[in-house]
Protein backbone atom coordinates (compact mmCIF):
# COMPACT_ATOMS: atom_id res chain seq x y z
CA UNK A 1 0.00 0.00 0.00
CA UNK A 2 1.26 3.49 -0.86
CA UNK A 3 2.49 5.82 1.86
CA UNK A 4 0.94 9.26 1.39
CA UNK A 5 2.16 12.33 3.26
CA UNK A 6 0.43 15.67 2.78
CA UNK A 7 0.39 19.11 4.36
CA UNK A 8 -3.38 19.40 3.87
CA UNK A 9 -4.29 18.86 7.52
CA UNK A 10 -1.16 20.42 9.04
CA UNK A 11 -1.43 23.88 10.66
CA UNK A 12 -0.01 26.61 8.44
CA UNK A 13 2.80 27.45 10.85
CA UNK A 14 4.03 23.82 10.78
CA UNK A 15 3.64 23.04 7.09
CA UNK A 16 7.21 23.85 6.02
CA UNK A 17 8.81 21.84 8.83
CA UNK A 18 6.44 18.95 8.18
CA UNK A 19 7.20 19.01 4.47
CA UNK A 20 10.96 19.05 5.03
CA UNK A 21 10.64 16.00 7.25
CA UNK A 22 8.26 14.21 4.86
CA UNK A 23 10.48 14.67 1.81
CA UNK A 24 13.67 13.79 3.70
CA UNK A 25 12.19 10.61 5.15
CA UNK A 26 10.60 9.51 1.89
CA UNK A 27 13.46 10.28 -0.52
CA UNK A 28 16.83 11.28 1.00
CA UNK A 29 17.69 13.95 3.59
CA UNK A 30 17.53 17.40 1.98
CA UNK A 31 16.49 20.97 2.76
CA UNK A 32 13.34 22.34 1.16
CA UNK A 33 12.70 26.08 1.05
CA UNK A 34 9.33 27.40 -0.21
CA UNK A 35 9.56 30.19 -2.76
CA UNK A 36 6.17 31.72 -2.04
CA UNK A 37 4.84 33.75 0.90
CA UNK A 38 1.51 32.03 1.46
CA UNK A 39 0.70 28.74 3.20
CA UNK A 40 2.67 25.91 1.62
CA UNK A 41 0.96 22.90 0.04
CA UNK A 42 2.66 19.61 -0.77
CA UNK A 43 1.85 15.95 -1.21
CA UNK A 44 4.12 12.93 -1.72
CA UNK A 45 3.00 9.36 -2.33
CA UNK A 46 5.47 6.49 -2.24
CA UNK A 47 5.32 2.82 -3.16
CA UNK A 48 7.88 0.04 -3.46
CA UNK A 49 8.46 -2.38 -6.28
CA UNK A 50 11.02 -4.83 -4.98
CA UNK A 51 14.17 -2.79 -4.37
CA UNK A 52 12.85 0.06 -6.54
CA UNK A 53 11.11 2.96 -4.79
CA UNK A 54 8.56 4.93 -6.80
CA UNK A 55 7.37 8.31 -5.54
CA UNK A 56 5.15 11.05 -6.92
CA UNK A 57 5.56 14.54 -5.49
CA UNK A 58 3.30 17.56 -6.04
CA UNK A 59 4.08 20.84 -4.35
CA UNK A 60 4.11 24.60 -4.54
CA UNK A 61 7.17 26.47 -5.79
CA UNK A 62 10.25 25.47 -3.80
CA UNK A 63 14.02 25.03 -3.79
CA UNK A 64 15.55 21.68 -2.86
CA UNK A 65 19.17 21.22 -1.76
CA UNK A 66 21.17 18.06 -1.10
CA UNK A 67 24.28 19.35 0.66
CA UNK A 68 27.60 17.65 1.51
CA UNK A 69 26.67 17.71 5.19
CA UNK A 70 23.40 15.88 4.54
CA UNK A 71 25.20 13.36 2.33
CA UNK A 72 27.76 12.67 5.06
CA UNK A 73 24.95 12.00 7.54
CA UNK A 74 23.17 9.42 5.36
CA UNK A 75 24.42 5.96 4.48
CA UNK A 76 22.35 5.12 1.39
CA UNK A 77 24.05 5.26 -2.02
CA UNK A 78 21.16 5.74 -4.43
CA UNK A 79 20.66 6.76 -8.03
CA UNK A 80 17.42 8.51 -8.93
CA UNK A 81 15.58 9.11 -12.17
CA UNK A 82 13.16 12.02 -12.11
CA UNK A 83 10.31 12.53 -14.59
CA UNK A 84 8.97 16.08 -14.81
CA UNK A 85 5.19 15.61 -14.96
CA UNK A 86 4.19 19.28 -14.83
CA UNK A 87 5.89 22.61 -14.26
CA UNK A 88 9.57 23.26 -14.83
CA UNK A 89 12.77 22.95 -12.83
CA UNK A 90 16.38 24.04 -12.84
CA UNK A 91 18.58 21.10 -11.93
CA UNK A 92 22.26 21.37 -10.94
CA UNK A 93 24.74 18.56 -10.31
CA UNK A 94 28.43 17.97 -11.06
CA UNK A 95 28.91 21.57 -12.16
CA UNK A 96 26.23 21.43 -14.85
CA UNK A 97 22.94 23.28 -14.97
CA UNK A 98 19.90 21.96 -16.84
CA UNK A 99 16.55 23.54 -17.56
CA UNK A 100 13.99 20.75 -17.16
CA UNK A 101 10.69 20.97 -19.01
CA UNK A 102 7.52 18.91 -18.78
CA UNK A 103 8.22 15.36 -19.95
CA UNK A 104 11.99 15.58 -19.50
CA UNK A 105 14.00 13.01 -17.52
CA UNK A 106 16.90 13.71 -15.19
CA UNK A 107 19.35 11.26 -13.62
CA UNK A 108 21.09 12.15 -10.38
CA UNK A 109 23.34 10.52 -7.82
CA UNK A 110 22.26 11.12 -4.22
CA UNK A 111 25.84 10.58 -3.03
CA UNK A 112 26.87 13.89 -4.62
CA UNK A 113 25.43 17.39 -4.00
CA UNK A 114 22.59 18.56 -6.20
CA UNK A 115 19.74 21.06 -6.25
CA UNK A 116 16.34 21.55 -7.84
CA UNK A 117 14.60 24.91 -8.17
CA UNK A 118 10.91 24.81 -9.02
CA UNK A 119 9.66 28.35 -9.88
CA UNK A 120 5.97 27.42 -9.69
CA UNK A 121 3.76 24.53 -8.64
CA UNK A 122 4.98 21.25 -10.10
CA UNK A 123 4.61 17.48 -10.11
CA UNK A 124 7.36 14.90 -10.58
CA UNK A 125 7.86 11.15 -10.43
CA UNK A 126 11.02 9.99 -8.66
CA UNK A 127 12.41 6.46 -9.10
CA UNK A 128 15.14 5.55 -6.59
CA UNK A 129 17.28 2.42 -6.62
CA UNK A 130 20.47 1.23 -4.91
CA UNK A 131 23.56 2.41 -6.75
CA UNK A 132 25.02 -1.12 -6.87
CA UNK A 133 21.91 -2.51 -8.59
CA UNK A 134 22.39 -0.31 -11.63
CA UNK A 135 25.61 -1.94 -12.84
CA UNK A 136 26.76 1.17 -14.71
CA UNK A 137 30.25 2.70 -14.36
CA UNK A 138 30.52 5.86 -12.25
CA UNK A 139 31.93 7.69 -15.25
CA UNK A 140 28.77 7.04 -17.27
CA UNK A 141 26.54 8.29 -14.47
CA UNK A 142 28.62 11.47 -14.15
CA UNK A 143 28.26 12.09 -17.87
CA UNK A 144 24.46 12.23 -17.69
CA UNK A 145 23.91 14.06 -14.39
CA UNK A 146 23.21 17.78 -14.59
CA UNK A 147 21.49 17.29 -17.94
CA UNK A 148 17.88 17.18 -19.08
CA UNK A 149 17.04 14.15 -21.21
CA UNK A 150 14.33 14.84 -23.73
CA UNK A 151 11.64 12.24 -24.30
CA UNK A 152 10.58 13.69 -27.63
CA UNK A 153 12.27 10.91 -29.56
CA UNK A 154 14.64 7.96 -29.27
CA UNK A 155 14.76 5.66 -26.29
CA UNK A 156 13.36 8.33 -23.96
CA UNK A 157 10.16 8.52 -25.99
CA UNK A 158 9.59 4.79 -25.47
CA UNK A 159 10.50 4.94 -21.78
CA UNK A 160 8.30 7.87 -20.71
CA UNK A 161 4.82 6.26 -21.03
CA UNK A 162 6.04 3.12 -19.31
CA UNK A 163 7.39 5.10 -16.33
CA UNK A 164 4.22 7.18 -16.14
CA UNK A 165 2.08 4.04 -16.06
CA UNK A 166 4.34 2.43 -13.46
CA UNK A 167 4.15 5.48 -11.18
CA UNK A 168 0.37 5.63 -11.37
CA UNK A 169 -0.22 1.92 -10.72
CA UNK A 170 -0.14 0.58 -7.14
CA UNK A 171 2.45 -2.17 -6.78
CA UNK A 172 1.01 -3.80 -3.66
CA UNK A 173 -0.76 -6.47 -5.68
CA UNK A 174 2.42 -8.02 -7.06
CA UNK A 175 3.87 -11.12 -5.39
CA UNK A 176 7.45 -10.45 -4.16
CA UNK A 177 9.06 -12.54 -6.90
CA UNK A 178 7.11 -10.69 -9.61
CA UNK A 179 7.87 -7.31 -8.03
CA UNK A 180 11.60 -8.04 -7.90
CA UNK A 181 11.62 -9.27 -11.50
CA UNK A 182 9.73 -6.18 -12.67
CA UNK A 183 12.10 -3.93 -10.69
CA UNK A 184 15.03 -5.62 -12.40
CA UNK A 185 13.50 -4.92 -15.81
CA UNK A 186 13.02 -1.25 -14.91
CA UNK A 187 16.61 -0.99 -13.70
CA UNK A 188 17.83 -2.55 -16.97
CA UNK A 189 15.91 0.14 -18.86
CA UNK A 190 17.50 2.86 -16.71
CA UNK A 191 20.96 1.39 -17.30
CA UNK A 192 20.32 1.36 -21.05
CA UNK A 193 19.17 4.98 -20.93
CA UNK A 194 22.27 6.06 -19.01
CA UNK A 195 24.65 4.19 -21.29
CA UNK A 196 22.96 5.57 -24.40
CA UNK A 197 23.17 9.14 -23.13
CA UNK A 198 26.67 8.70 -21.73
CA UNK A 199 27.88 7.47 -25.11
CA UNK A 200 26.32 10.52 -26.79
CA UNK A 201 27.96 12.86 -24.25
CA UNK A 202 31.47 11.47 -24.63
CA UNK A 203 33.72 14.16 -26.14
CA UNK A 204 35.28 11.58 -28.46
CA UNK A 205 32.64 10.13 -30.72
CA UNK A 206 35.09 7.37 -31.63
CA UNK A 207 35.13 5.89 -28.13
CA UNK A 208 34.35 2.46 -29.52
CA UNK A 209 37.33 2.69 -31.86
CA UNK A 210 39.65 3.33 -28.92
CA UNK A 211 38.13 0.96 -26.38
CA UNK A 212 37.57 -2.11 -28.54
CA UNK A 213 41.29 -2.59 -29.40
CA UNK A 214 42.17 -2.35 -25.70
CA UNK A 215 39.57 -4.98 -24.86
CA UNK A 216 40.86 -7.27 -27.61
CA UNK A 217 44.44 -6.85 -26.37
CA UNK A 218 43.33 -7.68 -22.84
CA UNK A 219 41.58 -10.84 -24.06
CA UNK A 220 44.64 -11.96 -26.04
CA UNK A 221 46.96 -11.38 -23.08
CA UNK A 222 44.76 -13.30 -20.66
CA UNK A 223 43.58 -16.30 -22.68
CA UNK A 224 45.35 -18.64 -20.26
CA UNK A 225 43.26 -17.41 -17.33
CA UNK A 226 40.36 -19.87 -16.91
CA UNK A 227 38.41 -17.16 -15.08
CA UNK A 228 38.51 -14.78 -18.04
CA UNK A 229 34.87 -13.77 -18.55
CA UNK A 230 32.77 -10.84 -19.78
CA UNK A 231 32.28 -9.79 -16.15
CA UNK A 232 36.02 -9.75 -15.45
CA UNK A 233 36.79 -7.95 -18.71
CA UNK A 234 34.12 -5.29 -18.10
CA UNK A 235 35.35 -4.70 -14.54
CA UNK A 236 38.95 -4.33 -15.72
CA UNK A 237 37.97 -1.61 -18.22
CA UNK A 238 35.53 0.20 -15.92
CA UNK A 239 32.48 -0.49 -18.08
CA UNK A 240 29.32 -2.51 -17.61
CA UNK A 241 28.87 -5.99 -19.04
CA UNK A 242 25.97 -4.62 -21.03
CA UNK A 243 28.18 -1.99 -22.68
CA UNK A 244 30.89 -4.58 -23.33
CA UNK A 245 28.42 -6.71 -25.29
CA UNK A 246 27.32 -3.64 -27.24
CA UNK A 247 30.94 -3.07 -28.29
CA UNK A 248 30.98 -6.49 -29.93
CA UNK A 249 27.61 -6.32 -31.68
CA UNK A 250 29.17 -4.89 -34.84
CA UNK A 251 31.83 -7.61 -34.78
CA UNK A 252 29.25 -10.35 -35.35
CA UNK A 253 30.47 -12.39 -32.39
CA UNK A 254 29.80 -12.54 -28.67
CA UNK A 255 32.54 -11.97 -26.10
CA UNK A 256 32.32 -15.53 -24.81
CA UNK A 257 32.51 -17.02 -28.30
CA UNK A 258 35.50 -14.83 -29.14
CA UNK A 259 37.37 -16.03 -26.05
CA UNK A 260 36.71 -19.64 -26.98
CA UNK A 261 37.71 -19.03 -30.61
CA UNK A 262 41.01 -17.42 -29.65
CA UNK A 263 41.81 -20.19 -27.18
CA UNK A 264 41.15 -22.86 -29.80
CA UNK A 265 43.30 -21.03 -32.34
CA UNK A 266 46.25 -20.88 -29.92
CA UNK A 267 45.80 -24.53 -28.97
CA UNK A 268 45.73 -25.48 -32.65
CA UNK A 269 48.92 -23.57 -33.35
CA UNK A 270 50.73 -25.14 -30.40
CA UNK A 271 49.58 -28.65 -31.28
CA UNK A 272 50.80 -28.14 -34.85
CA UNK A 273 54.35 -27.30 -33.82
CA UNK A 274 57.04 -29.89 -34.44
CA UNK A 275 59.27 -30.82 -31.54
CA UNK A 276 60.97 -33.67 -29.77
CA UNK A 277 59.12 -33.11 -26.51
CA UNK A 278 55.64 -32.09 -27.53
CA UNK A 279 53.34 -31.23 -24.62
CA UNK A 280 50.33 -33.38 -23.98
CA UNK A 281 46.95 -32.35 -25.29
CA UNK A 282 45.77 -31.81 -21.71
CA UNK A 283 48.73 -29.54 -20.96
CA UNK A 284 48.05 -27.43 -24.06
CA UNK A 285 44.38 -27.14 -23.17
CA UNK A 286 45.17 -26.08 -19.63
CA UNK A 287 47.78 -23.54 -20.77
CA UNK A 288 45.14 -21.76 -22.85
CA UNK A 289 42.40 -21.65 -20.23
CA UNK A 290 40.45 -24.87 -20.74
CA UNK A 291 39.76 -26.45 -17.35
CA UNK A 292 38.24 -29.69 -18.66
CA UNK A 293 40.21 -31.75 -21.22
CA UNK A 294 36.98 -33.46 -22.31
CA UNK A 295 35.28 -30.11 -22.93
CA UNK A 296 38.34 -28.93 -24.86
CA UNK A 297 38.33 -32.01 -27.08
CA UNK A 298 34.64 -31.59 -27.89
CA UNK A 299 35.06 -27.89 -28.63
CA UNK A 300 38.10 -28.56 -30.82
CA UNK A 301 36.33 -31.25 -32.84
CA UNK A 302 33.25 -29.03 -33.26
CA UNK A 303 35.45 -26.25 -34.60
CA UNK A 304 37.90 -28.17 -36.80
CA UNK A 305 36.20 -31.48 -37.54
CA UNK A 306 39.03 -33.56 -36.02
CA UNK A 307 40.18 -34.30 -32.50
CA UNK A 308 43.25 -32.53 -31.04
CA UNK A 309 45.29 -35.77 -31.38
CA UNK A 310 44.17 -36.24 -34.97
CA UNK A 311 45.10 -32.62 -35.67
CA UNK A 312 48.56 -33.20 -34.22
CA UNK A 313 48.92 -36.43 -36.22
CA UNK A 314 48.03 -34.69 -39.47
CA UNK A 315 50.68 -32.04 -38.80
CA UNK A 316 53.29 -34.65 -37.88
CA UNK A 317 52.54 -36.49 -41.11
CA UNK A 318 53.65 -33.40 -43.00
CA UNK A 319 50.38 -32.55 -44.69
CA UNK A 320 51.41 -28.93 -45.07
CA UNK A 321 49.34 -27.52 -42.21
CA UNK A 322 51.18 -24.74 -40.44
CA UNK A 323 48.57 -23.39 -38.08
CA UNK A 324 45.01 -23.83 -36.96
CA UNK A 325 42.41 -22.42 -39.33
CA UNK A 326 40.32 -19.52 -38.09
CA UNK A 327 37.31 -20.70 -36.13
CA UNK A 328 34.07 -19.45 -37.54
CA UNK A 329 32.06 -17.35 -35.13
CA UNK A 330 28.75 -15.63 -34.92
JOURVEN-V886841 format. One record per backbone hydrogen bond with DSSP energy under -0.5 kcal/mol. NH is the residue of the N-H (numbers start at 1). CO is the residue of the C=O. E is the energy in kcal/mol with one decimal. If there is no record, write none. Layout:
BEGIN
nh = <NH	NH>
co = <CO	CO>
e = <E	E>
END
This chain:
BEGIN
nh = <3	4	5	7	10	14	15	15	18	19	20	21	22	23	24	25	26	27	31	33	35	36	43	44	45	46	47	49	52	53	54	55	56	57	58	59	60	62	63	64	65	66	67	71	72	73	74	78	79	80	81	82	83	84	84	85	85	86	89	90	91	91	92	93	94	96	98	100	100	101	103	104	105	106	108	110	110	112	114	115	116	117	118	119	122	123	124	125	126	127	128	128	129	131	133	134	134	135	140	141	142	143	144	144	145	146	147	149	150	156	157	157	158	159	160	161	162	163	164	165	166	167	168	169	169	170	174	179	180	181	182	183	184	185	186	187	188	189	190	191	192	193	194	195	196	197	198	199	200	201	202	202	205	207	210	210	211	212	214	215	216	217	218	219	220	221	222	222	223	225	226	228	233	234	235	236	237	238	238	239	244	245	246	247	248	249	249	250	251	252	252	253	258	259	260	261	262	263	264	265	266	267	268	269	270	271	272	273	273	278	278	284	285	286	287	288	289	290	291	293	296	297	298	299	300	301	302	303	304	305	311	312	313	314	315	316	317	318	319>
co = <46	2	44	42	7	11	11	12	14	15	16	17	18	19	20	21	22	23	65	63	61	61	58	5	56	3	54	52	49	128	47	126	45	124	43	122	41	118	33	116	31	114	65	67	68	69	71	76	129	108	127	106	125	82	104	83	123	123	100	117	89	98	115	96	113	93	91	89	98	99	84	101	149	82	80	78	108	109	66	92	64	90	62	117	59	86	57	83	55	81	53	126	79	77	130	130	131	131	137	137	138	139	140	141	141	107	144	105	148	153	153	154	154	155	156	157	158	159	160	161	162	163	164	165	166	168	171	175	176	177	178	179	180	181	182	183	184	185	186	187	188	189	190	191	192	193	194	195	196	197	198	199	203	204	206	207	207	208	210	211	212	213	214	215	216	217	218	219	220	222	224	225	229	230	231	232	233	234	235	234	240	241	242	243	244	245	246	246	248	248	249	248	254	255	256	257	258	259	260	261	262	263	264	265	266	267	268	269	270	275	276	280	281	282	283	284	286	285	289	291	292	293	294	295	296	297	298	299	300	301	307	308	309	310	311	312	313	315	314>
e = <-2.9	-0.6	-2.8	-2.3	-1.6	-1.8	-0.8	-0.9	-2.7	-2.7	-2.5	-2.1	-2.6	-2.7	-2.1	-2.3	-1.9	-2.8	-2.4	-2.8	-2.2	-0.6	-3.0	-2.8	-2.4	-2.7	-2.7	-3.5	-2.2	-2.7	-2.8	-2.6	-2.5	-2.9	-2.9	-1.8	-1.8	-1.1	-2.3	-3.4	-2.4	-2.7	-0.6	-2.2	-2.4	-1.1	-1.2	-0.7	-2.4	-3.0	-2.3	-2.9	-2.7	-0.5	-2.4	-0.9	-1.7	-1.9	-2.0	-2.0	-0.5	-2.8	-2.2	-1.8	-0.6	-1.7	-3.1	-3.4	-0.7	-0.5	-3.6	-2.3	-2.6	-2.0	-2.5	-2.3	-0.6	-1.7	-1.3	-1.7	-2.0	-1.8	-3.2	-0.6	-2.3	-1.6	-2.3	-2.3	-3.1	-2.6	-2.6	-0.6	-2.1	-3.1	-1.1	-0.6	-1.2	-0.6	-0.6	-1.7	-2.6	-1.3	-0.9	-0.9	-1.5	-0.5	-0.9	-3.2	-0.7	-0.5	-0.8	-0.5	-1.0	-2.0	-2.3	-0.6	-0.7	-2.3	-2.5	-2.2	-2.2	-2.5	-1.3	-0.6	-0.7	-0.5	-1.7	-2.8	-2.6	-1.9	-2.7	-2.5	-2.2	-1.8	-2.2	-2.6	-2.1	-1.8	-2.3	-2.7	-2.3	-2.4	-2.7	-2.6	-2.5	-2.5	-3.0	-2.3	-1.6	-1.8	-0.9	-0.6	-0.8	-1.1	-1.2	-0.6	-2.8	-2.5	-0.8	-2.3	-2.6	-2.4	-2.2	-2.4	-2.5	-2.1	-1.0	-0.8	-0.6	-1.7	-0.7	-2.0	-2.6	-2.7	-2.2	-2.1	-1.5	-0.5	-1.0	-2.4	-2.1	-2.3	-1.6	-1.8	-1.0	-0.6	-0.9	-0.5	-0.9	-0.6	-1.2	-1.1	-2.1	-2.3	-2.0	-2.6	-2.8	-2.2	-2.5	-2.3	-2.1	-2.5	-2.8	-2.2	-2.3	-2.7	-1.3	-0.5	-1.0	-0.5	-0.6	-2.2	-2.5	-2.4	-2.4	-1.4	-1.7	-2.7	-0.6	-0.6	-2.4	-2.5	-2.1	-2.5	-2.8	-2.4	-2.5	-1.8	-2.9	-2.5	-2.7	-2.3	-2.5	-2.5	-1.9	-2.6	-1.8	-1.6	-1.4>
END
